[in-house]
């Protein structure tokens, strides 16, 4: 069976033109946007404030407002850094997106075992994919949810696949897994989104709310018997990140339904509590109810 191959689009000329600016200039734009979002427009203020109040009931109003302010700043930086990805030299990306311990995953893939990697929308999650595409030394596949806007979808595909990552629409992941089940590679998933269109959901207490999670990683781990890792990321400076890897499940480990997703949810929650401003609070995460 021949795996699906999608054409890789090129970034639009104006994206390339904007990306040609120095990163410090783009960060300056991000600071302006953050100020406007916090002081003038109150971008999704109600959603952010309500979510922070539920997640951190022990914190004061002033403390939660500081998290909101820092969120705007960090999120603005990430958006500008994503634009910069269109032209950033690979060597500069390697300096800015560092990995602490790739060896465990490399050893699994070198032993001809595909590996599943679970990430969250923390810090600059997009640079994790780009950095791994350069530094892992093995093919990288990434599941993604196509955007409804065709233009935006093409732009994101161009950025994400720039260093060779193979992007797979979420609805084709299992088909691709079966077609390439023996190909040594990394399969990356960002799994903390709300599973609105999925009938299979795992419910758990997350940030003080009943929260639904995708079951995709559970299905892959139990049916394909691949090892599963979690990637934790922290901001070490402006435009500087450090990622490290932790094993969530070994190859062939017997797992109850939802057990892997529960491990993932607990690790994501821990990461958010360690650096709350680096998670996208403006996203409408809790539309589903049990």
C-alpha positions as CSV (number, residue, x, y, z in Angstrom):
1,X,0.0,0.0,0.0
2,X,1.5,3.3,-1.0
3,X,1.3,5.9,1.8
4,X,-0.4,9.2,1.0
5,X,1.9,12.0,0.0
6,X,0.8,15.5,0.2
7,X,2.4,18.3,-1.8
8,X,4.4,20.7,0.5
9,X,3.3,24.3,-0.1
10,X,5.5,27.3,0.0
11,X,5.0,30.2,2.4
12,X,3.3,33.3,0.9
13,X,5.5,36.1,-0.3
14,X,4.3,38.4,2.5
15,X,5.0,35.8,5.2
16,X,8.5,35.5,3.8
17,X,8.9,39.2,3.7
18,X,7.7,39.6,7.4
19,X,9.9,36.6,8.4
20,X,13.0,38.4,6.9
21,X,12.8,40.9,9.7
22,X,15.2,40.3,12.7
23,X,13.6,38.3,15.5
24,X,14.1,41.2,17.9
25,X,11.9,43.4,15.7
26,X,9.2,40.7,15.5
27,X,9.4,40.4,19.3
28,X,8.9,44.1,19.4
29,X,5.7,43.7,17.4
30,X,4.6,40.9,19.8
31,X,5.1,43.3,22.8
32,X,2.9,45.9,21.2
33,X,0.2,43.3,20.4
34,X,0.4,42.0,24.0
35,X,0.0,45.6,25.4
36,X,-3.0,46.2,23.2
37,X,-4.5,42.8,24.1
38,X,-4.2,43.5,27.8
39,X,-4.8,47.2,28.1
40,X,-7.0,48.1,25.2
41,X,-9.0,45.2,23.7
42,X,-9.0,42.7,26.6
43,X,-8.6,39.8,24.1
44,X,-10.8,37.0,25.3
45,X,-10.6,38.4,28.8
46,X,-13.7,36.7,30.2
47,X,-12.6,33.2,28.9
48,X,-9.1,33.7,30.3
49,X,-10.1,35.1,33.7
50,X,-12.8,32.5,34.3
51,X,-10.4,29.6,33.4
52,X,-7.6,31.0,35.6
53,X,-10.0,31.5,38.5
54,X,-11.1,27.9,38.3
55,X,-7.7,26.4,37.8
56,X,-6.0,28.5,40.5
57,X,-8.6,29.3,43.2
58,X,-5.8,29.7,45.8
59,X,-4.2,32.6,43.9
60,X,-5.2,36.2,44.3
61,X,-6.8,38.4,41.6
62,X,-3.5,40.3,41.2
63,X,-1.6,37.0,40.7
64,X,-4.1,35.8,38.1
65,X,-3.9,39.2,36.3
66,X,-0.1,38.8,36.1
67,X,-0.5,35.4,34.6
68,X,-2.9,36.9,32.0
69,X,-0.5,39.7,31.2
70,X,2.4,37.2,30.9
71,X,0.3,34.9,28.7
72,X,-0.3,37.7,26.2
73,X,3.4,38.4,26.1
74,X,4.5,34.8,25.6
75,X,1.7,33.9,23.2
76,X,2.6,37.0,21.1
77,X,6.2,35.9,21.0
78,X,5.3,32.4,19.9
79,X,3.2,33.7,17.0
80,X,6.0,35.9,15.8
81,X,8.5,33.1,16.2
82,X,6.3,30.9,14.1
83,X,6.3,33.5,11.3
84,X,10.1,33.7,11.7
85,X,10.3,30.0,11.1
86,X,9.7,30.6,7.4
87,X,13.2,31.9,6.9
88,X,15.1,31.1,10.1
89,X,18.4,29.3,9.3
90,X,18.5,25.8,10.7
91,X,21.6,26.4,12.7
92,X,19.9,29.3,14.5
93,X,16.8,27.2,15.2
94,X,19.1,24.5,16.7
95,X,20.5,27.2,19.1
96,X,17.1,28.4,20.1
97,X,15.3,25.1,20.4
98,X,17.5,22.7,22.4
99,X,16.8,19.1,23.5
100,X,18.1,17.7,26.7
101,X,17.9,13.9,26.2
102,X,17.1,12.6,22.8
103,X,19.0,9.4,23.2
104,X,16.2,7.3,24.7
105,X,14.0,7.9,21.7
106,X,16.8,7.5,19.2
107,X,17.7,4.1,20.7
108,X,14.1,2.9,20.3
109,X,13.9,4.1,16.7
110,X,17.4,2.7,15.9
111,X,16.1,-0.6,17.1
112,X,13.5,-0.3,14.3
113,X,10.7,0.6,16.7
114,X,8.4,3.5,15.8
115,X,7.9,5.9,18.7
116,X,4.9,8.0,19.6
117,X,5.6,11.4,21.1
118,X,2.9,13.4,23.0
119,X,3.2,17.1,23.3
120,X,1.0,19.9,24.7
121,X,0.4,23.5,23.7
122,X,3.1,24.8,26.0
123,X,5.6,27.5,25.1
124,X,6.6,27.3,21.5
125,X,5.2,23.8,20.7
126,X,5.7,24.4,17.0
127,X,9.5,24.7,17.3
128,X,9.6,21.3,19.0
129,X,8.5,19.7,15.6
130,X,10.9,21.8,13.6
131,X,13.8,21.2,16.0
132,X,13.2,17.4,16.0
133,X,13.0,17.4,12.2
134,X,16.5,18.7,12.2
135,X,18.1,17.1,15.2
136,X,16.5,13.6,15.8
137,X,18.2,11.9,12.8
138,X,15.1,9.9,11.9
139,X,11.9,10.6,9.9
140,X,9.3,12.6,11.8
141,X,5.6,12.2,11.1
142,X,3.1,14.6,12.8
143,X,-0.6,14.3,13.1
144,X,-2.5,17.6,12.6
145,X,-6.1,18.8,12.4
146,X,-6.6,20.7,9.0
147,X,-7.7,24.2,9.5
148,X,-11.1,25.3,8.1
149,X,-9.5,28.2,6.3
150,X,-7.7,26.9,3.3
151,X,-5.1,29.7,3.1
152,X,-4.2,29.4,6.8
153,X,-4.0,25.6,6.4
154,X,-1.5,25.9,3.5
155,X,0.6,28.4,5.5
156,X,0.8,26.2,8.5
157,X,1.7,23.1,6.4
158,X,4.5,25.1,4.7
159,X,6.0,26.2,8.1
160,X,5.6,22.8,9.8
161,X,7.1,20.8,7.0
162,X,9.9,23.1,6.2
163,X,12.6,20.9,7.7
164,X,11.1,17.6,6.4
165,X,8.4,16.7,8.8
166,X,5.6,14.6,7.2
167,X,2.2,16.1,8.1
168,X,-0.7,13.6,8.4
169,X,-4.3,14.7,8.7
170,X,-5.8,13.4,12.0
171,X,-8.5,11.3,10.2
172,X,-5.8,9.4,8.3
173,X,-3.4,8.6,11.2
174,X,-4.6,5.0,11.8
175,X,-4.5,4.3,8.0
176,X,-1.0,5.7,7.8
177,X,0.1,3.7,10.8
178,X,-1.0,0.5,9.3
179,X,0.5,1.2,6.0
180,X,3.9,2.1,7.5
181,X,3.7,0.2,10.8
182,X,7.3,-1.2,10.4
183,X,8.9,2.1,9.3
184,X,11.3,3.3,12.0
185,X,10.2,6.9,12.7
186,X,8.7,9.3,15.2
187,X,4.9,10.0,15.3
188,X,4.2,13.3,17.1
189,X,0.8,14.3,18.4
190,X,-0.3,17.4,20.3
191,X,-3.1,15.8,22.4
192,X,-4.4,18.5,24.8
193,X,-7.1,19.9,22.5
194,X,-10.8,19.3,23.0
195,X,-12.1,16.2,21.2
196,X,-15.2,17.9,19.9
197,X,-15.5,15.7,16.7
198,X,-14.4,12.4,18.3
199,X,-16.8,10.0,19.9
200,X,-14.1,8.3,21.9
201,X,-13.1,10.5,24.8
202,X,-11.4,10.0,28.2
203,X,-12.8,12.1,31.0
204,X,-10.7,13.2,33.9
205,X,-10.2,16.0,36.4
206,X,-7.9,18.5,34.8
207,X,-7.2,22.0,36.2
208,X,-10.2,21.6,38.6
209,X,-12.7,20.7,35.8
210,X,-14.1,17.6,34.3
211,X,-12.2,17.6,31.0
212,X,-12.3,15.4,27.8
213,X,-9.1,14.2,26.1
214,X,-8.5,12.5,22.8
215,X,-8.1,8.7,23.0
216,X,-5.9,8.5,19.9
217,X,-2.6,7.8,21.8
218,X,-4.3,5.1,23.8
219,X,-5.5,3.3,20.7
220,X,-2.1,3.5,19.1
221,X,-0.2,2.3,22.1
222,X,-2.5,-0.6,22.7
223,X,-3.0,-1.7,19.1
224,X,0.5,-1.0,17.7
225,X,2.5,-1.7,20.9
226,X,4.8,1.3,20.3
227,X,6.6,3.1,23.2
228,X,5.2,6.5,24.1
229,X,7.1,9.5,25.3
230,X,6.1,12.9,26.6
231,X,8.0,16.0,25.7
232,X,8.2,18.7,28.4
233,X,9.2,22.2,27.3
234,X,10.3,25.3,29.2
235,X,11.2,28.9,28.2
236,X,14.8,29.6,29.2
237,X,14.8,33.1,27.6
238,X,13.1,35.2,25.0
239,X,13.1,33.0,21.9
240,X,15.0,30.3,23.8
241,X,13.5,26.9,24.8
242,X,14.6,23.6,26.3
243,X,12.7,20.4,25.8
244,X,13.2,17.0,27.5
245,X,11.6,13.6,27.1
246,X,10.0,11.2,29.5
247,X,8.7,7.7,28.9
248,X,5.0,7.4,29.5
249,X,4.6,3.8,28.3
250,X,7.1,1.2,27.2
251,X,6.7,-0.9,24.0
252,X,4.1,-3.6,24.5
253,X,3.2,-2.5,28.1
254,X,-0.2,-3.7,29.1
255,X,-2.5,-0.7,29.6
256,X,-6.1,-0.3,30.7
257,X,-8.3,1.8,28.5
258,X,-7.6,5.4,29.2
259,X,-4.5,4.7,31.4
260,X,-2.1,6.3,29.0
261,X,-4.3,9.3,28.5
262,X,-4.5,9.7,32.3
263,X,-0.8,9.7,32.6
264,X,-0.5,12.3,29.8
265,X,-3.2,14.5,31.4
266,X,-1.4,14.5,34.8
267,X,1.9,15.4,33.2
268,X,0.4,18.2,31.2
269,X,-1.3,19.6,34.3
270,X,2.0,19.5,36.2
271,X,3.7,21.4,33.3
272,X,1.0,24.0,33.3
273,X,1.2,24.6,37.0
274,X,4.9,25.0,36.8
275,X,4.6,27.7,34.2
276,X,0.9,28.8,33.8
277,X,1.5,31.7,31.5
278,X,2.9,29.4,28.8
279,X,-0.4,27.6,28.1
280,X,-3.0,29.0,25.7
281,X,-5.7,30.1,28.1
282,X,-7.6,32.0,25.4
283,X,-8.6,28.7,23.7
284,X,-12.1,27.5,24.4
285,X,-11.0,24.3,26.1
286,X,-14.1,23.4,28.1
287,X,-17.1,23.4,25.7
288,X,-17.8,19.7,26.2
289,X,-19.7,18.4,29.3
290,X,-19.6,14.9,30.7
